[in-house]
Every structure is written in C-alpha cells, then in structure tokens.
Amino acid sequence: MNARGRRPASGADRPRGSRLPETDPAWWRGIAPDPHADRSHAEDTDPAAVARLRARSRTLLAEVLRPHRGRLGAAVALLLTQNAAAMSGPYLVMLGIDRAIEPLREGRSGPLAAVAVSFAAATGIEYAARRGFLTLSARVGQAVLLDLRQRVYAHFLRLPVAFHERYTSGRMISRLTSDIDSIAELVDGGVESLVMAALTIVSVAAILLWLDLPLAAVTLLAFPLLFWLSRWFARASAAAYRHTREAMALVIVHFVESMRGIRAVQAYRREPRNQRIFDSVNDDYRRSSRQAFRLIATYSPSIKLIGNVTVAGVLCYGGARVLGGETAVGVLAAFLLYLRRFFEPMQELSQFYNSLQSATAALEKLAGVLDERPAVAEPVRPVPLPRRPGRGAVHFQAVSFGYRPDAPILTGLDLTIPAGQTVALIGPTGAGKSTVAKLLARFHDPATGTVTLDGVDLRQVADAELRRTVVLVTQETHLFGGTVAENIRFGRPDADDAAVEAAARAIGAHDFIAALPDGYATEVHRRGGRLSAGQRQLVAFARAFLADPAVLILDEATSSLDVPTERLVQHALSTILRDRTAVVIAHRLSTVETVDRVLVLDDGRIVEDGPPAELIADGGRYAALHRQWRDSLL
C-alpha cells in the first residue's frame, strides 16, 4: 500500500510504457542495461551502430574460421557431393517410370535393374558424404567454439579494473555461457541444415526449369510471395532475437548478483523485492521469446500453405499436359517430387533461422566485448627495468588523474619515494590514496604526467614484469578455490613447499595453518569461506611475501583484522617491508607508526610530508589524526 492507501499498479493495470521502479536504472543499476557496460546493447536501436556491430561480428567470424580454410573447403566439397546425390533420386524415378517399365513388359529387366543400382549407389554416396561432412564440420565447429571461449576469457583478463567495475559479472557469464551456447547450437547442426536448404532450393529450381518450362512457370508464380515472406521474417526475427539475447542476459545478471549478495538480501529481507525484479526481467524474456515464436508460427505454416497450393496447381496443370501428350508421366512425377523437396527446406528454414538469428545476435555481443580496448595498453617495445641492488625508486611527476574527465582526483601530483623507503598515505576518504596505489600498480594510466619506476615510465614496462615487480595487497582479499598452499603460491607458482611454509612463518600465519584439518593442504572453499577475514588477510600477506616484489602496496590491508590478529601482523610487517619500497594506506595509525615517512593527502594534493614523529611534533593534520586515534584506544 502507498501513502494514499492504494496498491501500486501491477503489470496489468499500470500505464502503458511505464516500468516497475525496481527495473529502472535509477533504482537498481545491476538490472537495467548500462549503456557504457555493454555497448552492443546501447547500439541496438541505432541502424548505423547495428551495421557496425554486424561488420565486427563478420570480421570476428572470419578470424576464427581462417585457420580452418582447408577443412572448410573439404566440407563444402562433401556437401556438394551429398546434394548432387540427393538430387539424383527423383531423376532416377523419372527414368524408371518413362524408360524402364515398358522394357520390363517385354521381359527385359536390365534398364530397371540399372536404375535400381544407380539409386542404391546414389543413396550410398549421399550417406558417406553426409557422414564425412558431419564429422569434419563437428571438428571445425568445436575448434571455433574453443577459440571463441579462449578469446573472450583472455580478453576479459586483459581488460582494466575500470571495465570490470562497470560491466556486471552476470553479463560476463552470459557472454561465456548462453551466447557461446547459441553459437554451439548453430554449429552442431544448424549450419549444415541451412547450407543444405540453400543448395536444395537452388538445385531444385534449376532442375525444375530444365525438366518442364511451362510447369516451372506455374511454380514461379509463388516466388514473389515467398521472397516477400522470407524478407519480412528475416528482418523481424533479427530484431526479435537480438532483444531475446539481451533479455536473457538480464535474467542471468539479476540471478548472479542476487546470489552473490545473498547475505545482504536475507539480512535486509529483500527476498520479495528481488523476486519482483526477477519476475519482471523474466517476464520480459518470456515476452521477447514469445514474439520470436510468433514469427515462426506465422512464417512456417505460410510456407507450407503456399507449397501445398503450388503443388495442387502443378498437379492440375501437369495432369492436363500429360493427357494432352505434352509431357510424360515420369516427368510429372519427378517434377512433383522435386517440388516437394523445394518447399520442405523452406518450411524447416524457420527453425534453422531461429538458431541462425540467435547465434548472430550472440556473435554480435561477443564482438562488442572483444572490441573493448584495454585502457592500459601493453607497450609495443617494452623497456626492461634495471636489475641492480636498491631497486624500487618511485617518482610521480605532475600527475593528474580522474575516473571521469569532469571529476579529477589528483591534480599535478609530484612525489618521489626512494628505493627501500616505507611511506604511509593517510587522509580523508576521497583524498586520492587508493588512486595513487592504482596508478603505481598501473591499473590506470595518468591523464597527464608520468609515473616512473627506477627511471622507467610504467607505460613502457611489460605487464608481466610490472606484475612481478609491484604487488598490491588490498582489504578485499580474494582466495581462489584450492588449498592454502596453492593460494600462497599464487604469486610464485614455481615455489616449493618449503618456500611456501617459510613465507607463512615469516608473517606469522604458520600456526593457524598448521592447526587446520589438513594443514597447508586444507581446501579453503569458495572465496576462502573456510577461513576468517583475518586468516584470509594473513594468507594474502604470505602470498605477497613469497612473490618478493621490489615495491609492495598495502591498501588498507590490515583494516579487516581484529586486535589480536593485528598485533600478530605488526611484527610481521617489519619482515615484509624490509629491503623493499612500500606504500602503506591505512586508517589504523598503529600500522603507520613504524613507517619511515608519512604523506597526508587532501583533495588530491600532499599537504604534509615527513617522519611520523616530526609531524606529531608540528601539531598539524597528522598530529590531530594521531591524537584522535590515541583517544579512541582509551
């Protein structure tokens, strides 16, 4: 009930053109399509953009098919052989009626036997060609699907963090599952059916003209109607299936987001509201699918009706020609058989076109994702970082950056961190602390200015080398499915068990790991759910210590630790930070007390810079923050 005592309008009685508040982007961004998250959806209503999408999808298809040109050529040859063998059947029937029955009355069975043997040979050739084509096309199809999955997955991995922050995980799953499945459905049988239908229609049309031109002229009367009907179906179904693909993606998006946030959903009793949202997007998917099937329900029976009327007309006219001696009975029989073969694939074409349009829409979505360019590009000619003792010197020179052009975070930042120095960044929320960390880890590039490591611009450093040299440990520690040892080894896959245990001992994680049921071989379960937040953070510290980077960034990495665990970690920090450059972002000043230098940021600028003791003595902002922290302990 609303404030006036009325029930909100349901789907049946709300004004036409309105939408449920839950599905409006302003109410729930995870449901409504974000035009920046999936440009292919935003372009659906723009004819020029749709044309670009189709061009990109054709280019993508050509790229994945190029390595299989030889097999595709062999598949085409087998398909042509199969079609030729299939087309010979009615012709052999004609020969049997017109040229083998009369000799049989005279006791000569040779002509009929020859026709029968030829028919059996044609059937055998058609079987062998079809089997060979299906085997070969299956190999090519599965190779293409494998290539597409690898391309999309690898591209998702290369895209910047900013892309993943705006592109929902549900859409990623939709691209790799339902979209690939649509293409797989076409590859598994639709391509062969579509190509055979096209070959059959062309072949039969040519044979009909050759067999009897007057009868073919009667058949041609149906062609304008068939052409118009097919054109209408092609255009209408293309739009319908593109909408269906997007509606399906929204269902997956809502399901994934709801399940990922199931704790919040249940804690805030949002089950009814989430159910309403799901019902809305699911109903939209039902409506879009129903529209697609309505098109099929109109097209397929219409083709059958036109075919039956045409056959009836040919039978009447052809019978009159046979009675008049203008054509033979065998010719009429073959003509009717060929005519049936002409309309049969057209009736089935709607089902095949279903798969084709669904796969085409899916390929456009995949092409749209692959067209996303990484904001942080790999250098064409990477410059190696110098290999010398004391590496890890960082320099920000006149760096400006903002996540949006109209909202700068850093403006002209100048910062030098000598190799081996531990620096703490503190300041209010939104001051730019995490932005400095992301620029140093090169999750983003500065809009202006440069960030250098040992004198080399980060934009010139190979991504693999940068990831080995600079490691970021965040508050939101992610553990992958597997054992504790495998998660610690994540930063250095070739490390042996002794190195893994040494890293855990160095940061104080060995005792709790040893107490687990299987020690280092204990499965952490999904996202580390078997471990507490503090234990997951200790595993992340061990992972970073084992990776042994020249520069270590701790972005509020101790904020999730309780007091006893934090005390356990404090002594480990001195081990982790020793002999390397470190940038520590923390709200808990207990971590800051051990650093060499403190930088206080405000509004993207450094307002205080110096050792912790000196800044406390100066009585500035850091001193006030330190005093507030000390008071909170009391």
N, C-alpha and C positions, 0 to 999 in steps of 0.2 A: 504493500500500500504506500502511496506517496503522501505528501503533506496535505493534500486536499481530500484524502480518503479514497482516491481512485487507484485502480490497478494500472501498472504500466501497460502500454499497448503491446499485445502479443504479435507474433509474426503474421497472424491472420488479419488483425484489425489496426495495425499501425499504419500511418500514411505511406502511400506508395513512394518508393525512392528513399525512405528513411532506413536507418540501420540501427541495430542494437547498440547501446552505448558500449558494451563490452568489446565489440569488434571494431570500434572506431580507433584509429591510430592514437588519438589523444588520450584514450583510456587504457589501451593495452598495446604497447609497441611491439610486443613479441608476437602478436597475432596478425595485425594488418601488415601488408607488404610494405617494406621500407624501400622507396624508390632508389635510394643510394645503396641498399644492401644487395639488390639483385636487379641490375639494370635491364635485364631481359624482360622483367615484368613491367617496368616503367615504360618500356618501349612498345608494349603490346598494342597500344591504341594509336601509335604514330606510324603511318604507312611507310615513310622513309626509313624509320628505325627498324620496322619489321623486315624491310628489304635488306638492311644491313645485317640483321640477325641471321636471315636465311643465307646470305652470302658467306658469313662467318661459319655457319654450320656446314655449308657445302665445302668450304676450304678445309675445315676440320675432318670431314669425311674423306676428302681426297688425301689428306696427310696420313690417316690411319690405314687407308687402302693401298697406298703407294708401295709399301714393301711386299705386297701380295699380288702384284700385277701378273706374274706368271701363272699362279694358281687360278686367278680370276679368269685369265684367258682360257685355260683348260676347262674351267667350269662353264664358260659361255659355249665352248665347243660341244661339251656334253649336253648342254641344254638344247642347243640347236639340233643335235642328233636325236634327242628324245622327242622334240617337237616334230621333226621330219617323220620319225617312225610312227608317232601318234596320228599324223595327218594322212598316212598311207592307208589306214584302216577303212574308212568309208570308200575310198577309191577302189580298193580291192573288193569290197562288197559290190560296187557297181560292175566291175569286171566279172565277178561271179554270176551276177544276175543276167547281164547282157551277153556274155561270151562263153560261159561255162555250162549253163543249163541246157541249151539246145544240143551241144555235143554229147551231153550226158544222156539225152533221149535216144541218141544214135548209138549208145553203148561206149562212147569214148569218155572215160573219166579223167584223162590226163589234164585237160585245162582246169577242171575243178580242183584236182589234187594240187596243181601248181599254185592256184590261188590260195588254197588252204595252207600249203607250206610257206608261201610268202607271208600270209597273215601271221602264222606262228613265228616266223623269223622276225617280222616287224615287232611283234609283241616282246620277243626275247631281247631285241636291240633296245626297245624302249625301257624295259626293266633294267638292263645293265647300265644304260646311260643315266637313268634316274638314280640308281643306287650310287653310281660313281659321283654324280653331281652332289647328292645329299652328303656323302662322306667328305668330299672336298670342300663344299660350302660350309659345313659344320666346323672344319678345321680353321678356315679363314674367319668365320664369324666369331669363334671363341677367341682367336688371336686378336681380333679387332676389339672385342669387349675387354680383354685383358689389358690391351694398350690404353683404352679409354679410362679404365679404372686407375691404372698407374699414372696416367697424365693428370687426371683430376686430383688424385690424392697427393701427388708430388707438388702440384701447383698450389693446393691448399697449404701445404707445409711451407712453401716459399713466400706466400703472401704475408704482408706485415701484420703485426698485432692489431693495428688500427682496423684492418679489414675484418678480422675475427671478432673485434668488439662490436661491429655493426651488423655483421652477417650472422644470423642466428644458427645455432648448431643444428636445429631442425631442418633448415634449408640445406645445410651440408649433407645431412643424412639423406634427404630427398634426392639430391644430385647423385649420390653414390649408390642409392638403392632403387627407388621407384623409377627414376629416369633411365638408369642403366638397364633395369628390368624391362622397360618398354622397348628399348633398342634390342635387347636379347630376344624378346618375343617376336620381333620382326625378323631378326637374323635366323631364329630357329625354324622358320617355315614361311614367314610372310614374303621374303624376297623371292624365293622360288615360285610361290604361288602368283605373285604379282608379275614376275617376268614371264612365266608360262602363260598367264592370262593374256598379256600383251602380245606374245608371239602367236598364240592361238587365234586371237582376234584378227591380226594382220594376215596370218596364213590362210585362215578360212575365208576372209574377204577376197583375197586374190584367187583362191580356188573356185569360189562361187562365180566370180566373173568369168573364169575360164570354162567352167562346166556349162553354164547356160546363161547367156547375157540377158534375155528377157526376164527369166526368173530372178536373176540378180537385181534387175532394175526394180522389181516389186519389193525386194528386200531393202534396197537403198531408200525407199520411201520412209522407213523407220529411222534412218540415220540422223536427220536433223533433230528429231525429238530425243534420241539417245545422246547426241552431242550436248544439247542444251541441258538435259537432266544431269549428265556427268559433270559438266562445268559448274552447275549450281551446287551439286553435292561436294565437289572439291573445295569450293570457296567457303561454303557454310561449315563444313566439317573441320577445315583448317582452324577457323576461329574457335569452334566449339572445343576442339581437343587442346588448343593452347590454354583455354580457360580451365579445362579439366585438369591439366598438369599443375597449374598454379593453385587451384583449389585443393588438390591432393597434397601439395607442398604445405599449405596452411594447416591441414589436418595433422601432418607429421610435426610441424613446428609446435603447435599447441600441445600435442601429446608429449613430445620430448621436453619442452620447457616445464610442463606441469610435473612430469616425473622427476626431473632434475631438482625442482624446488618442492618436492612432496612434503618435506618437513615444514616449510613455511605455509604451504597450502593447508595442512592439517592443523598447524598451530593457530592459524588465524581463521579457521573454519571456513575456508574458501571453497570447499568442495562443491556446494551448489552453484556458486558463480562460475567456477571453472567448467562445471558441467554445462552451464548455459552457453558459455563461449564455445565449448567443443560441439554442442548441438548446433550452434549457428554455423560454424565453419563446415561441419559435417553435412549439414543440410544444403549448404552452398555447393559442396562437392556432389551431393546427390542430384541437385538440380542441373548442374553442368553435365553430369553423366547422362541424365535423363534426356537432355537436349541432344546429346550426341546420338543416343539410341533412337530418338525420334527421327533424326535424319536418316538413319539406317532403315528404320521401319517404313519410311516413305520411299527411299531410293530402291531398295531390293525388290519389293513387290511391284513397283512400277516397271522395273526392267523385265520382270517375269511376265507381267501383263502385256507389255509391248512385244516380247518374244513370242508369246502364245498367239497373239493376234497376227503377227507376221507369219508364223508357221501355218496358221489357218488360211491366210491369204495365198501363200505359196502353194499349199496343198490343193486348193480350189483351182488356181490358175494352172498349176503344173498338171493336174489331172486332166484339165481340158486340153492342154498341149499334147499329153500322151494319147488321148482319144483321137486327136486330130493328126497323129503321126508326126508331130513336130519335134518330139523328144522321146527318148527311150525310158522304160520303166526304171532301169538301173540308175540312169542319170537322176531321175526324180528322187529315188530312194537315197542315193548318195548326197543329193542336194539337201534333203531333209535332215540327214544325219549330220552333215557339216553345219547346217543352220542351227541345230540343237547345240552343237559344240561351240557355236559362235555366242549364243546367249547364256549358256551355262557359266562361263567365266565372268561374264558381266554381272550375273546375279550374285556370284561369290565375291565380286570385286569390292562390294561394300564392306564385307567382313575383313578383307585384306587391307582395304583403305583405312579401316579402323586402326589396325596396327601401324600402318604407314604414317598416318597423321599423328598418332600418339608418339611414335618414335621420332618423327620430325620435330614435334614440339619439345620432346626431351633433348634432342640433339641441339636445338637452339638454346636451351637452358645451359647445357654443358659448354657450348661455345661461348655463351655470355660470361660464364665463370672463368674459362680459360683466357678470355680476352681481358680480364682484370690484370693490370700490370702491377708488379711489386713496386711499392713506393720506395723501397730501399733496394736499389738495383745492385747486382753483383758487378764489380769492376771488370772492364774488358781486359785490361792489362794490370793485374794486381801487383802491388808493391809489397815485398816481404818485410815484415817487421825485423828490426836489427836484433841479432842474437848476441847479447852481451850481458855481463853482470849488471845488476842495478836497473833492469828494465822496468817499465811501467809508469813512465812520466806522462802525465795527462795535461793537456792545455786546451782551454776553451777561449777562442779569440773572437770577440764581437758577435757572440751567438745570439740570434733571435729565433724564436720558435713559438708556434701556436697550433693547437689541434684544429682550429678553424682560422681562416685568414683574418676574420674580423675580431678575433679574441686572442691576442698574443699572451703567452705565458712568460717567456723570457725575452728581454729586450736589451740587446747589446751586452750580454754577459761576458766578462773576462775572468778567467780562473786558471790558475796554474797549481798543479799538485805534483810535487817532486816524487821521483820513484821511491817507493818504500814508505811513504808517509800515510798515516791513517787520519782521514778527515771525516768529521761528522757534519751533516747538514741538518739543521733544525729550523723551525719556523712554523707559522700557522698553516692550516690546510689551504691548498691552492697557491702556496708561495712559489712552487716550482721545484720542490725537492725531488719528487719522483720523475719529473720531466728531465732533470739533469741526469738521473740514473739511466733513463731510457735512451737518451742521446748518447751517453757513454757506451751503453751496450749496443748501440746502433739499431734500436727498434724503429727509430725515426732518424731522418737527416735534418739538420738545422735549415731554416728558411734562408738565413744569411749567416755568414761567418763560418768558422771551421772548428772541428773537434779533432785534435791530433793525439796520437799515442806514440810515444818515443819519436816524435817529429814527423810521423806519417799520418796524413789525413785519413780518417776512418773510411771515407768513401773510396779510398784506393786499396784498402786491405781486403784480401779474400775472406769471404764469410766464414769458411771453415777455420781459418787461422784466427780470426777475431773471436770466434766462439771458444777456442781453446785458450785464448789469452785473457778474455774478460768473461767473468761468470757473475750472474745476478741471482741472488737468493731473495725471494720475496716472502711476504707474510702468508700468501696463499700457496702453501707448499703442495705440489701435486705429486702423488706417488702413483706409479703405474702398477697394473696387475702383475704379480710375480712375487719373488721373495725379497726379504730385506736386503740381502747381499746384492741382488740384481738391481735394486733401486739405488744403492750406494754406488755401484759400479756404473751407473748410468752416465756419469761424466767422463769415465775412462773405461770403456768396455774390455780392454785387454788386461786389466788389473787382476792379479791372482787373489786367492782367498786371504793370504797373509797381508797383502796391501789393504784389502777391504777392512780386515779386523784392526789393523794399525790405525787407519783413518778413524774408525769408530772409537777406539781407545783414546785417540788424541783429543777428541772433542767431548768425551765423557758419555758416549752412547753405548759402550760395550756392555755395561752391567745390565741395563734393561733389555738389550737384545739377547744376551745370554740367558736371561730369565724367561724368554718366550718359549712356547712349547717345542719348537724345532730350532731355536737359536737363529742363526743367520739364514737358515733355510725356511723360516716361517713365512707363509703366504700373507701378504698384507691386505689382501682382498681389494675390492674395487675402491679406487681413490684413497687407499690407505685406511679404510674404515676400521680395520682391526686395531689401529694404534690411536693413541690420544693425540690431540693437537700438538702438545709439547714434544711427544715422541716423534711425530712426523717432522717437526722442525729440526730435531737433533739428527735425524736421518738426512735431511737436506744439508745440514752443516757438514756431515761426514762426506756426502756426495761432493760438495764444493771443495773440501779439504783434499779429497782424493784426486780431483781434477787438477789441483795445483796450478791455478791461474796466476798470471802476473798482476792482474787487477781483480779485486773482489768487491762486489757491491752488495751491501746488506740493506734491503729496502724494508724497514720496519720488521726485520726478520725475527726479532725477539718479542714482538708485541703479543703473540699468542701463548707465551709461556707463563705458567704460574710462578709464584715467587720461589719455591724450592727448585724448580727446574731452571729458572733464570739464574739463580745462584750457581747451579751446576754448570751452566753455559758460560758464565762470566770468566771463569778461569780458562775455559777452552778458547775464548775469543783471542786471548793473547797468543795462543798457539796458532790459530787460524790466520791471524792478521800479521804474524811475524814474517819479515823478509818479503813483503808484497805491498803494493799500493792498495789501499782500501778506502771505500766511500761508504760511510755508515749513515743511514737515515733512520732516526729513531725518535719517538716521543718520550720513551723512558730514558731519563738522563743518567740512569745507572750505567748504561752502555757508553754514554758519551764521556764519562769521567776518565776513561782510560785512553782516549784518543790523543793524537799529537796536536790537533788543530780543530777548531770549531768555526763553521761558517753559518751565520744567521741570515736566512733569506726572507725577504718580504716583497711581494709583488714582483717576483722575477728578478730581484736585484740583491746583491750581497750588501747587507747593512752593518754587519760586524764580522771580524775575521781575526782569529788569534787563538793561543792556547787557552784551555778551559779556565785555568787559574787566573790568568790575566783578565779575561773577560768578566769573571766574577768580581775581581777587584775593581774593575772600571765601573761597575754598577749600571750597566746598560741593559739591553733586552735579554741577553742570555742570563745575566745575573738575576733578573726578575723571574725568568722561567725556572732557573735553578732554585730560587727561593720558594716558589710555588710548589715545586716537586718535593723539596725537603719538608715543607709543611704538610703535604699530602701523606708522607710516610708517618707522621705523627698522628 
